[in-house]
Amino acid sequence: MKRGMKVDDIHALSFIDKWFLTQLKELVDVEQHLMSWSLFDTTKEDFFELKRRGFSDKQIAYATRSNEEDVRSKRISLDVTPAYQRVDTCAAEFDANTPYMYSSYDFECESSPTTMTKKVLILGEGPNRIGQGIEFNYCCCHTSFALRESGYETIMMNSNPEIVSTDYDTSDRLYFEPLTVEDVLNNVLMESSCNLVLPFEKSQGCDVALGPEMRSTGEVMGIDYKSPLAFAKAQIAAGQKLPLSGTAFLSLNDITKRALPKIARAFIYLGFKVVSTSGTAHVLESEEIPVERVLKMHGGRPHAGGMVANGQIQLMVITSSGDALIRLTDDS
């Protein structure tokens, strides 16, 4: 549509019903019109119209050549904030102590936040990813249970209705909202006095889209087109803080020793000192790469294990010959 295709042409090619295509065409038209505006000239009425059509702050920022934070500040200055509507969680069968709430840009707000000063907002896992949902949901539930026992009002925010964390008795209040910066901050503004708690420290600066971390079960994911960058992202997600200097211990098996010189030179270029046990050290010495020999754990003291325990080794690169992945005795 942005390239000029007509609804009838798209329908003929895709067989998508014209009703849906017409709705999309209206959104495209609004976006094209919005791109001729400036954020400064956007009025309160404009914001309400855009929000009722589903445009996010980020989309408005893109169209008006501004940034999301500026759009949010402008919107709030014009008193354009979402209202929250209630859904009876028990379908009128009995009194629902925990109402579901969802946002809209209507003028009547049914949220009625409490005046409690001890509130905690818990962010759920959102749409499930394979291997993620159960562990994350378990953590959200028990976080809520523990905080309630400690006297906090618990506020669950999630966009997935098919999980235990969104059951009516898991938290004191429940918001069904996308887990975006905009929607989280809107919720914080509504609850006003709550403390924002993000599970597993996954989000610094309120960026809730870093990735599917499950630090409680030791699982993280890093995605990139290149393996080194994917690995680096996984380490960041797991909370690993890689040292920038110090001593690197290298111990590679025969299959991977061909990569040893390149790895060692990279560490030395970064300012690290390289230490290795006999087999690995021999390869490095044959390449005239500076290396300090250390003893294996069964070779007497001081040995590599003791150096790790004493904080003399800051980083290790080890490839094992079998099951001894975490042992320092294998230096084939």
C-alpha positions in Angstrom: 0.0 0.0 0.0 2.9 2.3 0.8 4.1 1.7 -2.8 0.8 2.6 -4.3 -1.0 -0.8 -4.6 -4.7 -0.6 -4.5 -6.9 -2.7 -2.1 -8.5 -4.6 -5.1 -5.0 -5.5 -6.4 -3.8 -6.8 -3.1 -7.0 -8.7 -2.6 -6.6 -10.3 -6.0 -3.1 -11.5 -5.2 -3.5 -12.4 -1.5 -7.3 -13.2 -1.1 -7.2 -11.3 2.1 -10.7 -10.0 2.7 -11.2 -6.4 1.5 -12.6 -5.4 4.9 -9.2 -6.1 6.6 -7.3 -4.5 3.7 -9.4 -1.4 4.0 -8.6 -1.1 7.7 -4.9 -1.4 7.0 -5.3 1.2 4.2 -6.7 3.7 6.7 -3.7 3.2 9.0 -1.3 3.6 6.2 -3.1 6.8 5.2 -2.9 8.2 8.7 0.8 7.3 8.9 1.5 9.1 5.6 -0.4 12.1 6.8 1.4 12.0 10.2 4.8 12.1 8.4 4.0 15.6 7.2 3.5 16.9 10.7 6.0 17.9 13.4 5.7 16.7 17.0 5.5 20.3 18.1 2.3 20.9 16.1 0.6 17.8 17.4 -2.5 18.7 19.4 -4.3 16.9 22.2 -7.1 15.9 19.8 -4.4 14.6 17.4 -2.9 12.4 20.1 -6.2 10.9 21.1 -7.1 10.1 17.5 -3.7 8.5 16.9 -3.9 6.5 20.1 -7.4 5.3 19.4 -6.1 4.0 16.1 -3.4 2.1 17.9 -0.3 4.1 17.1 2.4 3.7 19.7 4.7 6.5 21.0 7.5 4.8 19.0 5.5 4.8 15.8 4.6 8.5 16.3 8.3 9.3 17.0 9.3 7.6 13.7 6.7 9.4 11.7 7.4 12.8 13.2 11.2 12.4 13.1 11.6 12.7 16.9 12.2 10.2 19.6 10.0 8.1 21.9 10.9 10.0 25.1 10.0 13.4 23.5 6.6 11.9 22.2 5.8 10.6 25.7 6.7 14.0 27.3 4.5 15.9 24.8 1.6 13.4 25.2 1.7 13.6 29.0 2.0 17.4 29.0 -1.3 17.4 27.0 -2.9 15.0 29.6 -3.3 12.2 27.0 -3.0 9.1 29.1 -4.8 5.7 28.8 -7.8 4.9 30.9 -8.1 1.4 32.3 -11.3 -0.7 31.9 -12.2 -3.7 34.1 -13.1 -7.3 33.2 -14.8 -9.4 35.8 -12.4 -12.3 36.3 -15.0 -14.6 37.7 -17.8 -14.0 35.1 -20.2 -12.8 37.8 -20.3 -16.2 39.5 -18.9 -14.7 42.7 -17.2 -11.5 43.8 -13.9 -11.0 42.0 -11.2 -9.6 44.3 -8.7 -9.3 41.5 -10.1 -7.5 38.4 -8.4 -7.8 35.0 -7.6 -4.4 33.6 -6.8 -3.3 30.0 -6.0 0.1 28.6 -7.9 2.2 26.2 -8.0 5.8 25.3 -11.5 6.3 26.6 -12.4 9.0 29.1 -13.7 6.8 31.9 -11.1 5.0 34.0 -12.1 2.1 36.2 -8.7 1.2 37.6 -9.2 2.8 41.0 -5.6 2.2 42.3 -5.2 1.9 46.0 -3.4 4.4 48.2 -1.0 1.8 49.6 2.6 3.0 49.6 4.1 -0.5 49.5 3.4 -1.7 45.9 5.4 -3.8 43.6 4.9 -4.1 39.8 5.8 -7.6 38.5 6.4 -8.0 34.8 5.4 -11.3 33.4 6.9 -13.2 30.5 4.6 -12.0 27.8 4.1 -14.3 24.7 5.7 -17.7 25.5 8.8 -18.8 23.8 9.6 -22.5 23.7 11.5 -23.5 26.8 10.8 -20.2 28.6 7.2 -20.0 29.8 7.1 -22.5 32.7 10.2 -21.3 34.5 9.5 -17.7 34.1 5.9 -18.0 35.1 6.9 -20.0 38.2 9.2 -17.2 39.2 6.6 -14.5 38.7 4.0 -16.4 40.8 6.4 -17.1 43.7 7.6 -13.5 43.6 4.0 -12.3 44.0 3.3 -14.8 46.8 6.4 -13.8 48.7 5.8 -10.1 48.4 2.2 -10.4 49.5 3.3 -12.3 52.6 5.7 -9.4 53.3 2.9 -6.9 53.2 3.2 -5.5 49.6 0.4 -5.0 47.2 1.4 -7.0 44.2 0.5 -5.8 40.7 1.0 -8.2 37.8 1.4 -6.9 34.3 1.4 -9.4 31.4 -0.1 -10.0 28.0 -0.6 -13.7 28.2 -3.9 -14.9 29.7 -3.1 -18.6 29.5 -0.7 -18.9 32.4 -0.9 -19.2 36.2 0.6 -15.7 36.9 -2.6 -14.2 35.4 -4.9 -16.3 37.6 -7.3 -14.2 39.7 -5.8 -15.2 43.0 -2.1 -14.8 42.1 -1.8 -11.1 42.6 -3.8 -8.2 44.1 -4.2 -6.4 40.7 -3.7 -7.5 37.2 -3.1 -5.5 34.0 -3.3 -7.2 30.6 -0.9 -5.0 28.7 1.9 -5.3 26.1 5.3 -5.4 27.9 6.7 -2.3 26.2 8.4 0.7 27.7 5.4 2.9 26.9 2.9 0.5 28.5 5.0 -0.2 31.6 5.5 3.5 32.2 1.8 4.2 31.7 1.1 1.6 34.3 3.6 3.1 36.7 2.0 6.5 36.2 -1.4 5.1 37.0 -0.3 3.4 40.2 1.9 6.4 40.9 3.5 5.2 44.2 4.7 1.8 43.2 8.2 0.5 42.9 9.1 -1.0 39.6 10.6 -4.5 39.9 11.9 -6.2 36.8 12.4 -10.0 37.1 16.0 -11.2 37.0 17.4 -7.7 36.4 16.6 -8.2 32.7 16.0 -4.6 32.0 18.2 -1.6 32.8 16.8 1.8 32.0 13.3 0.2 31.6 14.2 -1.6 28.4 12.0 -4.7 28.7 12.9 -6.2 25.4 16.5 -7.5 25.8 15.6 -11.1 25.4 14.3 -14.3 27.0 16.5 -14.6 30.1 15.8 -17.2 32.8 18.6 -16.6 35.2 16.8 -18.5 38.0 17.3 -21.7 36.0 20.6 -20.7 34.4 19.2 -20.3 30.8 19.9 -17.4 28.5 19.7 -16.8 24.8 21.8 -14.7 22.5 20.8 -14.2 18.9 22.8 -12.7 16.1 24.0 -13.4 12.6 27.5 -14.1 13.9 28.3 -16.6 16.6 30.8 -14.4 18.6 28.2 -11.6 18.9 25.4 -14.1 19.8 27.7 -15.5 22.5 28.5 -12.0 23.8 24.8 -11.2 24.0 24.1 -14.4 25.9 26.9 -13.5 28.4 25.4 -10.0 28.9 21.9 -11.5 29.4 23.3 -13.9 32.0 24.8 -11.0 33.9 28.3 -11.9 33.2 30.8 -9.1 33.5 33.8 -10.1 31.5 37.2 -8.8 32.8 39.0 -6.1 30.8 42.4 -7.1 32.0 44.3 -9.6 34.1 45.4 -13.2 33.5 43.7 -15.6 31.0 44.1 -19.4 31.5 44.1 -21.3 28.2 43.7 -25.1 28.0 42.6 -26.5 24.6 42.3 -30.1 23.5 44.0 -31.5 20.3 40.9 -30.9 18.2 40.7 -27.2 19.0 44.5 -26.4 19.4 44.6 -25.1 15.8 42.7 -22.1 17.0 45.0 -21.6 20.0 47.6 -19.1 18.5 44.8 -16.8 17.3 43.0 -16.9 20.7 46.2 -16.3 22.6 47.4 -13.4 20.5 43.9 -11.7 20.8 44.2 -11.9 24.6 47.7 -10.5 24.6 46.6 -7.7 22.2 43.9 -6.8 24.8 46.5 -6.6 27.5 46.0 -10.0 29.2 48.8 -12.2 30.5 48.4 -15.8 29.2 49.1 -18.9 31.4 48.7 -22.5 30.4 49.7 -26.0 31.5 52.3 -28.0 29.7 50.5 -29.2 26.5 48.9 -25.9 25.6 52.0 -24.0 26.7 54.2 -26.1 24.3 52.0 -25.1 21.3 52.2 -21.4 22.2 55.9 -21.5 22.8 56.4 -23.1 19.4 54.6 -20.1 17.9 56.8 -17.7 19.9 53.8 -16.5 21.9 54.5 -15.3 25.5 53.0 -17.8 28.0 53.7 -18.6 31.6 53.6 -22.3 32.5 51.5 -23.5 35.5 51.1 -26.9 37.0 48.2 -29.2 36.5 46.1 -30.0 39.6 47.8 -33.4 40.0 51.2 -31.9 39.4 51.8 -30.3 42.8 51.4 -26.7 44.0 50.9 -24.0 43.1 48.5 -25.2 40.4 45.9 -23.7 38.1 43.0 -24.5 40.4 44.7 -22.7 43.3 45.3 -19.7 41.1 41.6 -19.5 40.3 40.7 -19.8 43.9 43.1 -17.0 44.9 41.8 -14.7 42.2 45.0 -14.8 40.2 43.2 -16.0 37.0 40.4 -13.7 35.7 39.3 -15.6 32.6 39.5 -19.2 31.3 39.2 -20.8 27.9 38.9 -24.5 28.2 37.9 -27.3 25.7 37.8 -30.8 27.2 38.5 -34.2 25.8 35.3 -35.7 27.1 33.3 -35.4 30.3 35.9 -33.4 32.2 34.7 -30.0 30.9 35.1 -28.2 34.2 38.3 -29.9 35.3 41.7 -28.4 34.9 43.4 -31.8 34.8 42.8 -32.4 31.1 45.4 -30.5 29.1 45.9 -32.9 26.1 
